[in-house]
Amino acid sequence: AGELRRTIRDFRFQWQDRYFEVGVSIGLVPLTADSGSMTDVLSAADSACYVAKDLGRNRVHIYQPDDDAVARRHGEMQWVQRLNEGLSGNRFRLYGQRIAPLAAGGETMCEILLRLDEPGKPLIPPSAFIPAAERYYLMPAIDRWVVAQAFATLGRGPRQIPDSCRASVYAINLSGQSLCDDQFLDFVVGHLRDSGIAPQRICFEITETAAIANLSRAVAFITRFKDMGCRFALDDFGSGVSSFGYLKNLPVDYLKIAGNFIQDIAIDPVDHAMVDAINQIGHVMGLKTVAESVETEGVLTRLRALGVDYVQGYGVEMPQPLSPAPKP
């Protein structure tokens, strides 16, 4: 395997007066009495090959039974089948979590959240499967499911929505992969129009890192839907390295301050200063600020004193089912 890797690495080819190199990542699996079936062996080799890519490419990775990196990669690959079954079997569920205004007269808002409902298991939160969905490019399909189900649910009217999830504005999360999908924009436009929902009641959430990584597409997407009346929130703000610089180029309406700054704001002066700075900059730009991951009364008191506009988290309200489970 090493000789094969070196031979490919040393190969050069010319095309249009330019020279190119080729690399290869190789996964090796020892064949022993404990190797299992042919399917098990090929799956382990595939996982080892992906680990070789993750570790920098152009290398050989040998599978070991106690290999944490291979086990993690193998676990992600198993998620592909589970997520595809979730989509085909309609096993995803929509939940809603209230975003509460801290000042009197503020709009009622609700973020639409996703859960995976597998038979005989507790509901699975997105943090468990989103990394695998992103790695294997399943997020556009999941985002389509969320958009279609959310618009269908909201289009049935407020009487079909639990009291805890009723709001004037609903926030829907979108991935960076969907922003890069040329057909996704038209898909959302079509479902929004068919639902009969006033665009002013919809707020799309895009993470700061996704927006920065796909800046031109993010701006084009935001501009199209803002022209229709929709709103936008920049999620996890403060997690990037150039937050304030990029903020001027993104025509959003809300800043959702990253939860890692919020959780210790009552005891950490640096986190307190960061939240204060983000809140002030947001207000200078005419944006509303939302604090995520609010879990204690002490945190809530500090945020109210800073003048943050909205709060969200388990200390405000736990997520609730947005609608009954759909039939398979």
C-alpha positions as CSV (number, residue, x, y, z in Angstrom):
1,A,0.0,0.0,0.0
2,G,2.9,2.3,0.8
3,E,4.5,1.6,-2.6
4,L,1.2,2.2,-4.4
5,R,0.8,5.5,-2.5
6,R,4.3,6.7,-3.4
7,T,3.9,5.7,-7.1
8,I,0.7,7.7,-7.4
9,R,2.3,10.6,-5.5
10,D,5.3,10.7,-7.8
11,F,3.1,10.7,-10.9
12,R,2.7,13.9,-12.9
13,F,0.6,14.7,-15.9
14,Q,0.4,17.7,-18.1
15,W,-2.8,19.4,-19.3
16,Q,-3.0,22.7,-21.1
17,D,0.7,23.6,-20.3
18,R,0.1,22.9,-16.6
19,Y,1.4,20.0,-14.5
20,F,-0.7,18.3,-11.9
21,E,0.0,15.9,-9.0
22,V,-2.3,13.1,-7.8
23,G,-2.7,11.8,-4.2
24,V,-4.4,8.8,-2.8
25,S,-5.8,7.8,0.6
26,I,-5.7,4.1,1.5
27,G,-7.5,2.2,4.3
28,L,-6.1,-1.2,5.3
29,V,-7.8,-3.9,7.2
30,P,-6.0,-7.0,8.6
31,L,-7.9,-10.2,7.7
32,T,-8.1,-12.4,10.9
33,A,-10.4,-15.0,12.4
34,D,-12.1,-12.0,14.2
35,S,-12.6,-9.9,11.1
36,G,-16.3,-10.8,10.6
37,S,-18.1,-11.0,7.3
38,M,-17.0,-9.6,4.0
39,T,-19.4,-6.7,4.6
40,D,-17.8,-6.0,8.0
41,V,-14.3,-6.0,6.4
42,L,-15.3,-3.7,3.5
43,S,-17.0,-1.3,5.9
44,A,-14.0,-1.2,8.1
45,A,-11.7,-0.6,5.1
46,D,-14.0,2.2,3.9
47,S,-13.9,3.8,7.4
48,A,-10.1,3.6,7.6
49,C,-9.9,5.2,4.1
50,Y,-12.0,8.1,5.3
51,V,-9.8,8.5,8.4
52,A,-6.7,8.7,6.1
53,K,-8.4,11.5,4.3
54,D,-9.4,13.3,7.5
55,L,-5.8,13.1,8.8
56,G,-4.4,15.0,5.8
57,R,-4.9,12.7,2.7
58,N,-2.1,11.0,0.8
59,R,-1.5,8.5,3.5
60,V,-2.2,4.9,4.6
61,H,-4.4,4.2,7.7
62,I,-4.5,0.7,9.2
63,Y,-7.7,-0.3,10.9
64,Q,-7.4,-1.5,14.5
65,P,-10.4,-2.8,16.5
66,D,-9.9,-0.2,19.2
67,D,-9.3,2.7,16.7
68,D,-11.3,5.6,18.0
69,A,-11.0,7.6,14.8
70,V,-12.3,4.7,12.7
71,A,-15.1,4.0,15.2
72,R,-16.2,7.6,15.0
73,R,-16.1,7.6,11.3
74,H,-18.0,4.2,11.2
75,G,-20.6,5.7,13.5
76,E,-21.1,8.6,11.1
77,M,-21.5,6.3,8.2
78,Q,-24.2,4.4,10.1
79,W,-26.0,7.6,10.5
80,V,-26.4,7.9,6.7
81,Q,-28.7,4.8,6.6
82,R,-30.6,6.0,9.7
83,L,-31.1,9.5,8.3
84,N,-32.2,8.2,4.9
85,E,-34.7,5.9,6.7
86,G,-35.8,8.8,8.8
87,L,-36.6,10.8,5.6
88,S,-38.3,8.0,3.8
89,G,-40.2,6.8,6.8
90,N,-41.2,10.3,7.9
91,R,-39.6,9.8,11.3
92,F,-38.5,13.4,11.9
93,R,-40.5,15.5,14.2
94,L,-40.8,19.3,14.5
95,Y,-40.6,21.0,17.9
96,G,-41.0,24.6,18.8
97,Q,-39.2,26.7,21.5
98,R,-40.3,30.1,22.5
99,I,-38.0,33.1,22.0
100,A,-39.2,35.5,24.7
101,P,-39.0,39.3,24.5
102,L,-37.4,41.0,27.6
103,A,-39.2,44.3,27.0
104,A,-43.0,44.8,27.0
105,G,-44.6,44.9,23.6
106,G,-42.0,42.7,21.9
107,E,-43.1,40.2,19.2
108,T,-43.7,36.6,20.2
109,M,-41.3,34.3,18.4
110,C,-40.7,30.6,18.2
111,E,-37.8,28.6,16.7
112,I,-38.7,25.4,14.9
113,L,-36.4,22.6,16.0
114,L,-35.8,19.1,14.6
115,R,-35.8,15.7,16.3
116,L,-35.4,12.2,15.0
117,D,-37.9,9.6,16.3
118,E,-36.6,6.1,16.0
119,P,-38.8,3.2,17.3
120,G,-38.0,2.2,20.8
121,K,-35.5,5.0,21.4
122,P,-35.7,8.4,23.0
123,L,-36.0,11.3,20.7
124,I,-32.7,12.1,19.1
125,P,-31.6,15.8,19.1
126,P,-29.9,17.3,16.0
127,S,-26.5,17.7,17.7
128,A,-26.3,13.9,17.4
129,F,-26.8,13.6,13.7
130,I,-26.2,17.0,12.1
131,P,-22.3,16.4,11.8
132,A,-22.9,13.2,9.9
133,A,-25.6,14.8,7.8
134,E,-23.3,17.6,6.8
135,R,-20.3,15.3,6.1
136,Y,-22.4,13.2,3.8
137,Y,-24.3,16.0,2.2
138,L,-27.7,15.1,3.6
139,M,-28.6,18.5,4.9
140,P,-30.3,19.8,1.7
141,A,-32.7,16.8,1.9
142,I,-33.3,17.4,5.6
143,D,-33.8,21.1,5.1
144,R,-36.4,20.4,2.4
145,W,-38.3,18.1,4.8
146,V,-38.2,20.8,7.5
147,V,-39.3,23.6,5.2
148,A,-42.2,21.5,3.7
149,Q,-43.4,20.2,7.0
150,A,-43.1,23.6,8.8
151,F,-45.0,25.5,6.1
152,A,-47.7,22.8,5.9
153,T,-48.1,22.9,9.7
154,L,-48.2,26.7,10.0
155,G,-50.5,26.9,7.0
156,R,-53.2,24.9,8.8
157,G,-53.7,27.9,11.1
158,P,-53.0,28.7,14.8
159,R,-55.7,26.4,16.2
160,Q,-53.6,23.4,15.0
161,I,-50.6,24.6,17.0
162,P,-50.1,24.1,20.7
163,D,-50.5,27.2,22.8
164,S,-46.8,27.1,23.9
165,C,-45.7,27.2,20.2
166,R,-48.1,29.9,19.0
167,A,-46.2,33.0,17.8
168,S,-46.3,35.9,15.4
169,V,-42.9,35.0,13.9
170,Y,-41.4,31.5,13.3
171,A,-37.7,30.8,12.8
172,I,-36.5,28.0,10.6
173,N,-32.9,26.9,10.4
174,L,-31.1,26.5,7.1
175,S,-27.7,24.9,6.5
176,G,-24.9,26.2,4.4
177,Q,-25.2,23.3,2.0
178,S,-28.8,24.3,1.2
179,L,-27.6,27.9,0.5
180,C,-25.3,26.4,-2.2
181,D,-28.1,24.2,-3.7
182,D,-29.3,26.0,-6.9
183,Q,-32.8,24.5,-6.6
184,F,-33.3,25.1,-3.0
185,L,-34.3,28.8,-3.3
186,D,-37.1,28.0,-5.8
187,F,-38.2,25.1,-3.6
188,V,-38.7,27.4,-0.6
189,V,-40.4,30.1,-2.6
190,G,-42.9,27.6,-4.0
191,H,-43.7,26.1,-0.6
192,L,-44.1,29.5,1.0
193,R,-46.5,30.7,-1.6
194,D,-48.5,27.4,-1.5
195,S,-48.8,27.6,2.3
196,G,-50.5,31.0,2.3
197,I,-48.4,32.1,5.2
198,A,-47.5,35.8,5.3
199,P,-43.8,36.0,4.6
200,Q,-43.4,38.5,7.4
201,R,-44.1,35.7,9.8
202,I,-41.1,33.6,8.7
203,C,-37.5,34.2,9.9
204,F,-34.8,32.0,8.4
205,E,-31.8,31.3,10.7
206,I,-28.3,30.9,9.1
207,T,-25.3,30.2,11.2
208,E,-22.5,32.8,11.1
209,T,-19.9,30.2,9.9
210,A,-22.2,29.0,7.1
211,A,-23.0,32.6,6.0
212,I,-19.3,33.5,5.9
213,A,-18.3,30.4,4.1
214,N,-20.9,31.0,1.4
215,L,-21.1,34.8,1.6
216,S,-22.2,35.7,-2.0
217,R,-24.8,33.0,-2.0
218,A,-26.0,33.9,1.5
219,V,-26.4,37.5,0.5
220,A,-28.3,36.5,-2.7
221,F,-30.6,34.2,-0.7
222,I,-31.2,36.7,2.0
223,T,-31.9,39.5,-0.5
224,R,-34.5,37.4,-2.4
225,F,-36.5,36.5,0.6
226,K,-36.3,39.9,2.3
227,D,-37.8,41.4,-0.9
228,M,-40.7,39.0,-0.2
229,G,-41.0,40.2,3.4
230,C,-39.2,37.4,5.3
231,R,-36.7,38.1,8.0
232,F,-33.3,36.7,8.8
233,A,-31.3,35.8,11.9
234,L,-27.6,35.2,12.1
235,D,-27.2,32.3,14.4
236,D,-24.3,31.5,16.8
237,F,-23.0,35.0,16.3
238,G,-19.5,35.5,17.9
239,S,-18.3,32.0,17.1
240,G,-16.4,33.1,13.9
241,V,-13.1,34.9,13.7
242,S,-14.3,37.9,11.8
243,S,-17.8,38.4,13.1
244,F,-18.1,42.2,13.0
245,G,-16.3,42.6,9.7
246,Y,-18.7,40.3,7.9
247,L,-21.8,41.6,9.7
248,K,-21.8,44.8,7.6
249,N,-22.3,42.7,4.4
250,L,-25.2,40.6,5.7
251,P,-28.6,42.2,5.7
252,V,-30.1,40.3,8.6
253,D,-32.7,41.4,11.2
254,Y,-31.6,39.5,14.3
255,L,-28.3,38.6,16.0
256,K,-28.4,35.3,18.0
257,I,-25.5,35.5,20.4
258,A,-23.6,32.2,20.7
259,G,-24.6,30.2,23.7
260,N,-21.0,29.6,24.9
261,F,-20.8,33.4,25.7
262,I,-24.2,33.4,27.5
263,Q,-23.9,30.4,29.8
264,D,-21.3,31.9,32.1
265,I,-22.1,35.6,31.7
266,A,-23.0,35.9,35.4
267,I,-19.6,34.7,36.6
268,D,-17.2,35.4,33.7
269,P,-16.3,39.1,33.0
270,V,-14.9,38.3,29.6
271,D,-18.1,36.6,28.4
272,H,-20.1,39.5,29.9
273,A,-18.0,42.0,27.9
274,M,-18.4,40.0,24.7
275,V,-22.2,39.9,25.0
276,D,-22.3,43.6,25.9
277,A,-20.2,44.4,22.8
278,I,-22.3,42.2,20.4
279,N,-25.5,43.7,21.8
280,Q,-24.3,47.3,21.4
281,I,-23.0,46.7,17.9
282,G,-26.3,45.0,16.9
283,H,-28.4,47.9,18.3
284,V,-26.2,50.5,16.5
285,M,-26.9,48.6,13.2
286,G,-30.6,48.5,14.0
287,L,-30.7,44.8,14.7
288,K,-32.6,42.9,17.5
289,T,-30.4,40.7,19.7
290,V,-31.3,37.2,20.9
291,A,-29.4,35.4,23.7
292,E,-29.3,31.6,23.3
293,S,-28.8,28.9,26.0
294,V,-30.4,30.9,28.8
295,E,-30.7,28.4,31.7
296,T,-30.6,30.3,35.0
297,E,-32.3,33.3,36.6
298,G,-28.8,34.9,37.2
299,V,-28.1,34.8,33.4
300,L,-31.5,36.2,32.7
301,T,-31.0,39.1,35.1
302,R,-27.6,40.0,33.5
303,L,-29.1,40.0,30.0
304,R,-32.0,42.2,31.0
305,A,-29.5,44.7,32.5
306,L,-27.5,44.7,29.3
307,G,-30.6,45.5,27.2
308,V,-30.7,42.3,25.1
309,D,-34.0,42.1,23.3
310,Y,-34.9,38.4,23.4
311,V,-33.9,35.3,25.3
312,Q,-34.2,31.6,24.5
313,G,-33.2,28.4,26.3
314,Y,-34.3,25.7,28.8
315,G,-34.5,28.4,31.5
316,V,-37.1,30.2,29.4
317,E,-39.1,27.3,28.0
318,M,-38.4,23.7,27.0
319,P,-39.0,22.7,23.4
320,Q,-42.5,21.4,22.8
321,P,-44.0,19.4,19.9
322,L,-45.2,21.7,17.2
323,S,-47.8,19.2,15.8
324,P,-48.8,15.6,16.3
325,A,-46.5,12.9,14.9
326,P,-47.2,12.5,11.1
327,K,-48.5,9.2,9.8
328,P,-45.8,7.0,8.1
